[in-house]
Amino acid sequence: MNRDILSNIQAQMPTFSKGQKLIANFILNSYDKAAFMTASKLGKTVKVSESTVVRFAAELGYDGYPAMQRTLQEMIRNKLTSVQRIEVSDDRIGNHDILSMVMQSDMDKVRLTLEQIDRAAFDGAVSDIVAAKRIYILGVRSAGALSTFLAFYFNLIFENVTHVAASSASEVFEHLLRVGPDDVVIGISFPRYSKRTVKAMEFAHDRGARVIAITDSEASPLADTADRVLMAKSDMVSFVDSLVAPLSLVNALIVAISRVKKQDISKSLGELEHIWAEYEVYETVEEQNS
């Protein structure tokens, strides 16, 4: 239903009551604002009762107003331009303290991710990655920060990691040219979803590779071809993608794998420590006598 909510409203318009038509017209014209309004606020905005708003959601086939609201939010997260996102976030933030509101929102996303994560999918992803002949990590645009972070630590653990950091679609497929059934491809994307990542995951899936998606919901286009879907809550703050919960999930994945590969990583890190010291990779802080 989330793909068709606006057309669904338009199709049912003749059957709505006068009050419901006011709600419907507001949503059709300002769905970006309606998606973040409570039932009470939406009712006040169009001058109908809160109960009328709730009945309107039921009329569209939703279990309640929150379900309809989530559908609208999911839709606009995929469609809004950066400029529109700034306008929506300004309405949401209003006169609130920005620091407190943003950090509280991030904490809520981490909590919801922990509550809703599929533990079996997480454990399965760990097993798939450890057993893989080759590991490919793909994330572009804002998700590139997550893919770079994951690739950095995986390169300390494994010898077979390819970070698919490409500036064009053709380069992505060049990196994945030899992907096969013994390999794992980890694709990372959050709204607005990267078409390049989706196509690359479809390619890897068609080649028989195990595909792991790190994304925000089952409705994500990455989930369609993934063998494992690891979901982390994301949200938009102005034009900025909030990736706090996804980064926490990536952290957990790295730690879980490092425990499985404990002996190998201890040996590798021991060698690296000698190299880092010899070539003065890190700044050392001399102890000063008091």
N, C-alpha and C positions, 0 to 999 in steps of 0.2 A: 504493500500500500504506500510506502514512503516515496516511491517514484511517481505516484499518480495522485498525490493528495490535492494538488491545485486543480488538476483536470477533474478529479472526483467532486470537488466543491463546485466547480463550474457546471458539471453535469446535473448535480442535484439542486441547483439554484431555484428552479421553478417550484420545488416541493417545500422549500424553507418557509418558515413563518417570517413576519416582518422583522422581528428582532434577530432571527438567525441570518436573514439576508444582510443586516448591518454588519454582523460578525464576518460573514463570508466575504463581503466586499472589502472589508478592512484587511483580511488575510490575503486576498488576491492582490491587493494594491500595495500592502506593506508586510508581506510575510516575514521579511528580515527583522522587523520590529516585533511582530506578533509572537514569533518563536520564543522570545525571551520575556514575555509578559506572563504574570500569573493570571489565573482565571478571573480573579477580582479586578486586576488592573485592566485587562482586556475589556471586561464588562463596562467599567467606568469610562474607558476611552470611547467606546461606541454607544454608551448610554443605554445598556441593558443590564439585567441582573446577572450575578455570578452564576446562578442556577441555569439561566438561559445558555450561558457559555458551556457549562457542563453538559447540558442536554444536546447542544450542537455537536460536541465531540462524539457523544453516543450515537447521534444521528448518522455520523460518518462511519460508524462501525468500530470505534475505539472503546476500550474498557473504561476510559476516563479521560479527563482533560490532560493529565501528565503524559499519557501515551500519545495523544495527538501532538502535544508540544514537542516531545522527543523526535517525532517524525519530521516536524518542521525544522527542528534544529539540525537533524541529520541531513536534510535536503539542502539547507542554506550553507552548511559547512562545505559542501561539495560545489556550490554554485557561486557563492559570493566572491566578488573581486576584492582586491586589497583595500580599495577605497571604501567599498561598502562595509567591509569588516571594521574599519576604523569608525565608521558612523554607528554601527551596531554596538561596538564596545563602548563608545562614548555614552550611549543611552544606558547600557548596563552599569557602567561605573558611576555615572552621575556625579554626585558630590562626595562619594565615599573616599576614604583614604586608599590611594592606589596601592601602596606598598602592602598594606594589610590585606586588601581584597585579592590581589594577585597571589600572594604567598598562601593565603588561606585556600584559594581555589586550587593551587597546586597540591597542597596537602590533602584536600578532598579527593583529587584525582588519584593520588597514590593509594589512599585508603580504599577507594572503590575498585582499583585495579587488583589489590590484594584480595579483596572479598570475592571478586568475580573471576579471577584467573583460573583457567583450566589446568589443574595440577598434572593430569595425565598427559596433556599436550606438552606441557613444560618438560616433564620427565622424558617423554618420547623424543623431544627435540634434542635434549642433552645426549641421549643414546645415539640418535642419528648423526649428530655432529662428531661425536667421538669415533664412530665407526666409519666415517666418510673417507674415501680415497682423496678427494679434493673438496675444499670448502670455498664457496664463492659468496661474497658479501656485497649486496647492492643496496644503495640508498642515495637518492639524488635530491637536489635542492635543500630544503631545511633538514631533511632526513639524512643528508650527507654527513652531518655532524655525528649522528648516531652510528652510521656505518663506519666512519673513520675511527671512532672510539672503540667499537667492537673489533675492527680489523687490527688495531694497534695491539690489543691484549691477546687476540687469537694468534698473532704472529709470534708472541712470546711463548705460546703453548704448543702450537702446531708448526709443521714444516710445509704444509700444503694449502696455504691460505692465499686466495686472490681477492684483492679489494677492487671491485669493479667501479672505479672512479673515472667515468668517461663523460666527455662534454657533448657527445652526440650519440644518437641511437645506433648508428653503424658501429661505433667503437664499443658499445655495450655488447653487441652480438659478436664482435671480434674477440672480446674477452671470454665469451661463453662458447666459443666455437667447438671446443673439445669436451664440453660437459656431457656426462653420461650417467648410466644407472647407479654407479658406485659413488656418485658425488652428491653433495648437499648444496643447495642455493638458498641463502637467507636474504629475503627481500624486505625492506623497511620502507613504509610509506604511510603518511597520515593526511587527512584532508588539508588542502585539495590534493587528491591522489595523483601521483606521477604516472602518466601513461607509459613512459619509458620503462618504469619498474614493472608495471603490469604486463607489458608485452614481453619483457625479458623473462619473467616468471613463467609465462605461458610457453615460451620457447624451451626453457629448462624442463618444464613438466612434460612437454612433448618428447624430449630427448630421454625421458625416463629417470631424471634426477629426483631426489627427495627435495621437496620445496617447503621451506618454512617461512611463514609470513609473520612479521611483527607489525601490527596495525591496530586500529582502534575498535573494530566491530566486525561481526559476521557479515554485515552489509558491505564491507569494504571489497572492492574489486579484486584485491589480492587474495581474498579468502576463497575465491572460486576455483583456483588451481592449486591451492596449498594443501600439502599433506598434514601439516601442523599449523594451527593458527594461534599465535600468542598475542592476546589482546591487552592493550594498555590504554587507559583513558587519556584523551587529549582534549584540548579546548583552545579556542582562539582568544587571545588578549590583544586587542587592537589588530594590527596586521601580523602580529607575532604568533607563531605556533608554540603552544606550551608543550614541551617535550620532557617535563620533569618525570612523570610516571613512566613513559617509555624508556628513559635513561635508567631509571631504577630497575626496570625489568631486564634491560641489557646487562646491568651490573649483576643481577641475580644469576643470569645465564652464564656469565663469565666465571663467577665464584663456584657455581655448581660443577662446571666443566673442570675447573682447576682442581677441585677435590678428587674428581675421577682420575685426572692426569697428574696427581700430586708428585709422584716420583720423577716423571719426565720434566715437569716444570721446575722442580727443585734443582735438578742438574743443569738445566738451561739457564736459570737465573743465577746460579752460582758462577757459571762461566761468564755470563754477561756482567756480573758485578766486577770481575777482574778486568774486563774490557773497558767498562765505564770508568773505573779508577785509573787505568793506564792512560786512557785518552782524555781524561778530565771532562767527562760528559756532564757531570753535575758539579755545581758549586759546593765547595766544602766550607763549613763554618768552623773556624778554629776556636778551640776553647780558650777563653781568656782567664788569666789568673786574677783572682779577686784581690 
